[in-house]
């Protein structure tokens, strides 16, 4: 299934994409749920097959709706650091050796689960435009509650996948990280998710089972103003989502609707690209950033300036 949150006729709804171009409102499937996390919990506990239950007269065109972030407010938002090539390139560009702790455990940080955006215009504070950056990531949505989860069981806790853009203000981030805490203000102002949640059964042809959990081989690309700037594959994650889930859940409980990002893929941000190529290119007002992941669609945002009273 491909699950969306959308606006149609001034109402926010939850729906399913049918045959790639149509949408069915879950209320027309006699599901009286208004909250996406509750709907995910419902699906995780039901043998639900919408393709056999919908009335074609209730379909609306996908082109006629405005897509929102599938999750308005995840229970939590964590971001990992799973792509070795991205980490190596960033450290090499700063004249630093690869850090050995990368191979010891899948590190992650918490971001702001209340600053979530979907496709469309996105407005940033003027201070964020000092070395403004995107990050191309694959995100998972947790399906069910779990604690102290073993690696061999962890993939069962994944409900589905989304594209994730971890927007970053690099000047702020660089300054605050000197205090050995964070990232915080350089990251907590915006994360884009979308355009839909795709359930993992739809990715079975791109899934490879390993002793450390499943690998998901999905082409990842980023474009700025229609020019490709990034390309990688999620199969290049050096830590699997199963390993990340297992590590996070040690002594901590995961809940349905928690979101976990993969971390930036190789070439998946301007910081890495600039360090590698000795350039100094950053996002600007009215730039359009489009992230694409195979089978997950595209997540596109146009950058605007937040209006504030000074």
C-alpha positions in Angstrom: 0.0 0.0 0.0 0.9 3.6 -0.5 -0.6 5.7 2.2 -1.1 9.5 2.1 -2.3 12.5 4.1 -3.9 15.1 1.8 -6.1 18.1 1.5 -9.2 17.9 -0.7 -12.0 20.4 -0.7 -10.5 22.1 2.4 -10.5 18.9 4.4 -7.5 16.9 5.6 -7.9 13.2 5.0 -6.0 9.9 5.1 -6.1 7.9 1.9 -4.6 5.1 -0.2 -3.2 5.5 -3.6 -5.0 3.2 -6.1 -3.4 2.2 -9.4 -0.8 5.1 -9.1 -3.2 7.9 -10.2 -6.2 7.7 -7.9 -7.0 8.1 -4.2 -9.5 6.5 -2.0 -10.4 8.1 1.3 -10.2 5.6 4.1 -13.6 6.8 5.3 -15.0 5.5 2.1 -13.6 2.1 3.2 -15.7 2.4 6.4 -12.6 3.1 8.5 -13.5 5.9 10.9 -9.9 6.9 11.9 -8.6 10.5 11.7 -5.1 10.0 13.0 -2.4 8.4 10.8 -0.6 6.7 13.7 -3.9 5.1 14.8 -4.4 4.0 11.2 -1.0 2.4 11.0 -1.7 0.6 14.2 -5.1 -0.6 12.7 -3.4 -1.9 9.6 -0.7 -3.6 11.5 -3.3 -5.6 13.4 -5.7 -6.3 10.5 -5.5 -8.4 7.3 -6.6 -5.5 5.2 -6.8 -5.6 1.4 -8.2 -2.3 0.1 -8.1 -3.3 -3.6 -11.0 -5.7 -2.9 -13.1 -3.3 -0.9 -13.4 0.1 -2.6 -16.2 1.6 -4.6 -14.7 3.0 -7.9 -17.2 5.9 -7.8 -15.5 7.1 -4.6 -12.1 7.5 -6.3 -10.6 10.9 -6.8 -7.6 11.9 -9.0 -4.3 12.1 -7.2 -3.6 15.2 -9.2 -6.6 16.9 -7.6 -5.3 16.7 -4.0 -2.6 18.5 -2.1 -0.2 16.1 -0.4 0.9 16.7 3.2 3.5 14.9 5.2 2.1 11.4 5.9 2.8 11.9 9.6 1.9 15.3 11.0 3.8 14.6 14.2 5.6 11.3 14.7 5.9 10.0 18.2 9.6 10.6 17.9 12.1 11.4 15.2 15.6 9.8 15.3 18.2 10.1 12.6 21.1 7.6 12.1 24.5 7.8 10.4 24.5 4.6 8.4 26.4 5.4 5.2 30.1 5.0 5.6 31.0 6.7 2.2 29.2 9.8 3.4 31.0 9.9 6.7 34.4 9.1 5.1 34.0 11.8 2.4 33.1 14.4 5.0 36.0 13.6 7.2 38.5 13.4 4.3 37.4 16.8 3.1 38.3 18.2 6.5 41.6 16.4 6.6 40.5 13.9 9.2 40.9 10.1 9.3 37.8 7.8 9.4 36.5 7.5 13.0 36.8 4.0 14.3 33.7 4.3 16.5 31.6 4.2 13.3 32.0 0.5 13.2 31.2 -0.1 16.9 27.5 0.9 17.0 24.9 2.7 14.8 24.9 6.2 16.3 21.9 8.4 16.0 20.4 11.7 17.3 17.0 13.0 18.1 15.5 15.7 15.9 12.4 17.8 16.3 9.2 15.7 15.7 7.1 18.8 15.9 8.8 20.5 12.9 7.5 18.2 10.1 6.7 19.3 6.6 5.5 17.6 3.4 5.8 18.5 -0.3 5.4 22.1 -1.4 6.7 25.5 -0.3 8.8 25.5 2.9 9.7 28.7 4.7 13.0 29.2 6.7 14.2 31.8 9.1 16.7 34.2 7.6 19.5 32.9 9.9 19.0 29.4 8.3 20.1 30.7 4.9 23.7 30.9 6.0 25.0 27.7 4.3 21.5 26.1 4.0 21.6 22.5 3.0 19.4 19.4 2.2 20.1 15.8 3.2 18.8 12.8 1.1 17.7 10.0 3.4 15.5 6.9 3.6 13.2 6.8 6.6 11.3 4.0 8.2 8.1 4.1 10.2 7.8 1.8 13.2 4.8 -0.6 13.2 4.5 -1.8 16.7 5.7 -1.4 20.3 9.0 -3.1 21.1 11.9 -3.0 23.6 15.2 -4.8 23.6 14.6 -6.0 20.1 16.9 -8.6 18.6 18.5 -7.9 15.2 16.9 -11.1 13.8 13.4 -9.8 14.7 13.9 -6.1 14.0 12.6 -6.0 10.4 9.2 -7.2 11.7 8.9 -3.8 13.5 9.1 -1.8 10.2 5.7 -0.7 8.9 6.9 1.1 5.8 9.2 3.7 4.2 9.3 7.4 3.3 11.7 9.8 1.7 13.2 12.2 4.3 15.0 15.5 3.9 16.9 16.5 7.0 17.2 20.3 6.3 20.4 21.7 7.8 21.8 25.2 8.6 25.5 24.5 8.4 26.9 27.7 9.9 24.7 27.3 13.0 25.5 23.6 13.1 29.3 24.2 12.9 29.3 26.7 15.7 27.1 24.7 18.1 28.9 21.4 17.5 32.1 23.0 18.9 30.4 22.6 22.3 30.2 18.8 21.8 26.4 18.8 22.1 23.9 18.3 19.3 23.3 18.8 16.5 20.5 21.0 17.7 19.6 24.4 16.3 21.3 23.7 13.1 18.9 20.8 12.5 15.7 21.2 14.6 13.8 23.7 12.4 12.6 21.4 9.6 12.4 17.9 8.4 10.4 17.0 5.2 8.7 13.6 4.9 6.8 12.0 2.1 5.2 12.0 -0.3 3.6 8.8 1.0 4.3 5.8 3.2 4.9 2.6 1.2 4.5 -0.7 3.0 7.5 -3.0 3.0 5.6 -5.7 1.1 5.8 -3.4 -2.0 9.6 -3.6 -1.8 10.0 -7.3 -1.7 11.8 -7.4 -5.1 14.3 -4.8 -3.8 14.9 -6.6 -0.4 17.9 -8.8 0.3 18.0 -10.8 3.5 21.4 -10.8 5.4 22.6 -12.0 8.8 22.3 -8.4 10.0 18.7 -7.9 8.7 17.3 -6.9 5.4 19.0 -4.6 3.0 16.7 -2.5 0.8 18.3 -1.8 -2.6 16.7 1.5 -3.8 18.2 4.1 -6.1 18.4 7.5 -4.4 18.7 10.8 -6.2 18.6 14.5 -5.4 18.0 17.4 -7.8 18.3 21.2 -7.3 16.4 23.2 -9.8 16.1 20.0 -12.0 19.8 19.5 -12.0 21.0 16.2 -10.5 23.5 16.7 -7.7 23.4 13.3 -5.8 23.0 9.6 -6.5 23.5 6.6 -4.3 21.6 3.4 -3.3 20.1 2.5 0.1 21.7 -0.9 -0.3 25.0 0.9 0.6 24.0 1.5 4.2 26.7 0.0 6.3 24.3 -0.4 9.2 21.0 -2.0 8.4 17.7 -0.7 9.8 17.5 -4.0 11.8 20.8 -3.2 13.5 19.7 0.4 14.1 16.3 -0.6 15.6 18.0 -3.2 17.8 20.5 -0.6 19.1 17.9 2.1 19.7 15.6 -0.3 21.6 18.2 -1.4 24.2 16.6 -0.3 27.4 14.2 2.0 25.4 10.8 1.4 24.0 9.8 2.0 20.3 6.2 2.9 19.5 4.0 2.8 16.4 4.6 6.0 14.4 8.2 6.5 15.5 10.3 7.6 12.6 14.0 6.7 12.0 16.1 8.2 9.3 19.0 6.3 7.6 21.3 9.3 7.7 22.6 11.0 4.6 23.6 8.8 1.7 26.9 9.3 -0.2 26.8 12.6 -2.1 23.5 13.3 -0.4 24.1 16.9 0.8 25.9 20.0 -0.3 28.3 19.9 2.7 29.8 16.6 1.4 29.8 17.7 -2.2 31.5 21.0 -1.4 34.2 19.3 0.8 34.9 16.8 -2.0 35.0 19.3 -4.8 36.4 22.3 -2.9 33.3 24.4 -3.8 31.1 26.6 -1.8 27.5 26.2 -3.2 24.5 26.3 -0.9 20.7 26.5 -1.2 19.1 29.9 -1.9 15.7 31.5 -1.8 13.3 30.0 -4.4 15.5 27.0 -5.1 13.5 23.8 -5.7 14.9 20.6 -4.0 13.6 17.3 -5.3 14.5 14.0 -3.6 13.7 10.7 -5.4 13.9 7.2 -4.1 13.0 4.2 -6.2 9.4 3.1 -5.6 9.0 5.9 -3.0 8.2 8.7 -5.5 9.6 12.2 -5.2 9.6 14.7 -2.4 9.8 18.3 -3.7 10.1 21.6 -1.8 10.5 25.2 -2.9 12.5 27.3 -0.5 10.9 30.5 0.9 11.7 33.1 3.5 9.7 33.1 6.8 8.0 36.4 7.5 8.6 37.5 11.0 7.9 40.7 13.0 11.1 42.3 13.8 
